[in-house]
Amino acid sequence: MKVARNFTADDPMVALVDYDYNLLPILSRFSLPLGYGNRTIAQVCAQAGVDPQVFLLIANYLISGNLDAKALPQVSPSQIAEFLKNSHDYFLAYKFPHIRHNLLAALDESHHDINPRIIEFYDAFISKVTKHFRYEERNLFPYVKALVEGKPAKPYSIAIFTKQHDEVTDSLAELKNLILRYYTTSVPNKMYDALVDIYNCEADLDSHSRIEDDILVPMVAKLEKQ
């Protein structure tokens, strides 16, 4: 069993990855370069122009599930919003097309009946998530930016966002159920790989949603009161 810990800017980046490799997608969305050597988290972040306090707030939260109350005042809601926008770009430009490519490659030619349904489910999922992301980019992120800068913003509030914050992984759950229960193939390795991608994507989207709900929403709500 791992000993629970809280990483600091002076810890080696390699130590963080070794502790929890599930953070690799987070490092990717921060555009942190590989080839860490013995450099610390602070040094790797500095090379990429990333605020280490923002990175550590998110990374430590995903590791432990606990927010660092001392670190919160050092981070701006606009920095969290910027990370979330980068995450949207990561999912839409890389992750979703990558999974779709692997899913298509895993389909067995003998299943002319069910193959179109699988792709329909996946495309419906992409469409739903894209709509969700675009809503945030049009409404939430500009509102956060204006609020932080003290500029006039169109009528909006973080309470409106929370009411609009729908679950976006329902289609993925249906897709997994369809494949696991009903899909047979003589070469299962590719489909197993595609399923691993889908499960990882579902977990990654859940982490994305938790960052919004547990970090950004309370920060913005506090700023609104001020």
C-alpha positions in Angstrom: 0.0 0.0 0.0 1.3 3.5 -0.9 2.0 5.9 1.8 -0.2 9.0 1.3 1.9 12.1 0.5 1.7 15.6 -0.6 4.2 16.6 -3.3 6.0 20.0 -3.3 7.8 22.0 -5.9 11.1 20.7 -4.7 10.2 17.0 -5.4 11.6 15.4 -8.5 9.0 15.2 -11.3 10.0 11.5 -11.9 9.0 10.8 -8.3 5.5 12.2 -8.9 5.0 10.1 -12.0 6.3 6.9 -10.3 3.9 7.6 -7.4 0.9 7.8 -9.7 1.2 7.3 -13.4 -2.5 8.1 -13.8 -1.3 11.7 -13.7 0.4 11.4 -17.0 -2.6 12.8 -18.9 -2.5 15.9 -16.6 1.1 16.4 -17.4 0.3 16.2 -21.1 -2.4 18.8 -20.8 0.0 21.1 -19.1 2.3 20.5 -22.1 5.2 19.6 -19.7 8.1 18.3 -21.8 9.5 14.8 -21.2 13.2 14.2 -20.4 12.8 15.2 -16.7 16.2 14.0 -15.6 16.7 14.8 -12.0 14.8 18.1 -12.2 12.3 19.2 -9.7 8.6 19.8 -10.3 9.4 23.6 -10.1 12.2 23.3 -12.7 10.1 21.3 -15.2 7.2 23.7 -14.8 9.5 26.7 -15.3 10.8 25.3 -18.5 7.2 25.0 -19.8 6.1 28.4 -18.4 3.6 26.6 -16.1 2.8 28.0 -12.6 4.0 25.1 -10.3 1.4 26.1 -7.7 -1.4 25.5 -10.2 0.1 22.2 -11.2 0.6 21.0 -7.6 -2.9 22.1 -6.5 -4.4 19.9 -9.3 -2.0 17.0 -9.0 -2.1 16.7 -5.2 -5.9 16.9 -5.3 -6.2 14.1 -7.8 -3.8 12.0 -5.8 -5.4 12.4 -2.4 -8.9 13.8 -3.0 -8.1 16.6 -0.6 -7.7 20.2 -1.5 -4.7 22.1 -0.1 -6.3 25.0 1.7 -3.0 26.9 2.0 -2.3 26.6 -1.7 -5.8 27.8 -2.8 -5.2 31.6 -2.2 -2.0 31.4 -4.4 -4.0 30.3 -7.4 -6.3 32.4 -9.5 -9.6 30.9 -10.9 -8.5 32.1 -14.3 -5.5 29.8 -14.1 -7.8 26.9 -13.4 -10.1 27.9 -16.3 -7.1 28.1 -18.6 -6.0 24.6 -17.7 -9.6 23.3 -18.3 -9.6 25.0 -21.7 -6.3 23.3 -22.5 -7.9 20.0 -21.4 -10.8 20.6 -23.9 -8.2 21.0 -26.7 -6.4 17.8 -25.6 -9.6 15.7 -25.6 -11.0 17.1 -28.8 -7.8 17.3 -30.9 -6.0 14.2 -29.6 -7.7 11.8 -27.2 -11.1 11.4 -28.8 -9.7 10.9 -32.4 -7.1 8.5 -31.0 -9.8 6.3 -29.4 -12.0 6.4 -32.5 -9.1 5.3 -34.7 -8.3 2.4 -32.3 -12.0 1.5 -32.1 -12.3 1.3 -35.9 -9.2 -0.8 -36.1 -10.7 -3.3 -33.6 -14.0 -3.9 -35.4 -14.4 -7.4 -36.8 -15.6 -7.4 -40.4 -18.1 -10.2 -39.7 -20.2 -7.8 -37.5 -21.9 -5.8 -40.2 -25.0 -5.4 -37.9 -23.4 -4.1 -34.7 -20.3 -2.3 -36.0 -22.3 0.8 -37.1 -24.0 0.9 -33.7 -20.7 1.0 -31.9 -19.4 3.9 -34.0 -22.8 5.7 -33.6 -22.5 5.4 -29.8 -19.0 6.8 -29.8 -19.8 9.6 -32.2 -22.9 10.5 -30.1 -20.6 10.7 -27.1 -18.1 13.0 -28.9 -21.0 15.2 -30.0 -22.4 15.5 -26.4 -19.0 16.3 -24.9 -18.1 18.8 -27.6 -21.4 20.6 -26.9 -20.6 20.6 -23.2 -17.1 22.0 -23.7 -18.3 24.7 -26.1 -20.9 25.8 -23.6 -18.1 26.3 -21.0 -15.9 28.1 -23.4 -18.7 30.5 -24.5 -20.1 31.2 -21.0 -18.1 30.0 -18.0 -14.5 30.8 -19.0 -15.1 34.4 -20.2 -17.2 35.0 -17.1 -14.4 33.8 -14.8 -11.9 36.0 -16.7 -14.0 39.1 -16.4 -14.7 38.4 -12.7 -11.0 38.1 -11.9 -10.1 41.2 -13.9 -13.0 43.2 -12.3 -14.5 43.9 -15.7 -18.2 44.0 -16.6 -19.5 40.6 -17.6 -22.8 39.4 -19.2 -25.4 38.2 -16.7 -24.2 34.9 -15.5 -23.3 33.1 -12.2 -21.5 30.0 -11.1 -24.9 28.7 -9.9 -26.1 28.7 -13.5 -23.1 26.7 -14.5 -23.7 24.0 -11.9 -27.3 23.6 -13.0 -26.0 23.1 -16.6 -23.2 20.7 -15.6 -24.5 17.5 -17.0 -22.9 14.1 -16.9 -21.1 13.5 -20.2 -19.9 9.9 -19.9 -23.3 8.2 -20.1 -22.7 7.3 -23.8 -19.4 5.8 -22.9 -21.0 3.6 -20.3 -23.5 2.3 -22.9 -20.7 1.7 -25.4 -18.7 -0.3 -22.9 -21.8 -2.4 -22.0 -22.5 -3.0 -25.7 -19.0 -4.3 -26.4 -18.5 -6.3 -23.2 -21.8 -8.1 -23.4 -22.4 -8.6 -27.1 -19.3 -8.2 -29.1 -17.4 -11.2 -30.2 -14.2 -11.3 -32.2 -11.6 -13.8 -33.3 -8.8 -11.3 -32.6 -9.8 -9.7 -29.2 -6.5 -8.0 -28.5 -7.3 -4.8 -30.4 -10.7 -4.5 -28.9 -9.3 -5.1 -25.4 -6.9 -2.2 -26.1 -9.7 0.0 -27.3 -11.7 -0.8 -24.1 -8.7 0.2 -22.0 -8.6 3.5 -23.9 -12.3 4.0 -23.2 -12.1 3.2 -19.5 -9.1 5.5 -19.2 -10.9 8.3 -21.0 -13.9 7.9 -18.7 -11.7 8.2 -15.6 -9.9 11.2 -17.2 -13.2 13.0 -17.9 -14.3 12.3 -14.3 -11.1 13.9 -13.0 -11.8 16.9 -15.3 -15.3 17.2 -13.9 -14.0 17.0 -10.3 -11.5 19.8 -11.0 -14.4 22.0 -12.2 -16.8 21.1 -9.3 -14.4 20.9 -6.4 -11.8 23.6 -7.3 -13.1 26.1 -9.9 -16.7 26.4 -8.7 -15.9 27.2 -5.0 -13.2 29.6 -6.1 -15.6 31.5 -8.3 -18.4 31.4 -5.8 -16.1 33.0 -3.2 -15.0 35.7 -5.7 -18.7 36.5 -6.5 -19.3 37.1 -2.8 -16.4 39.5 -2.7 
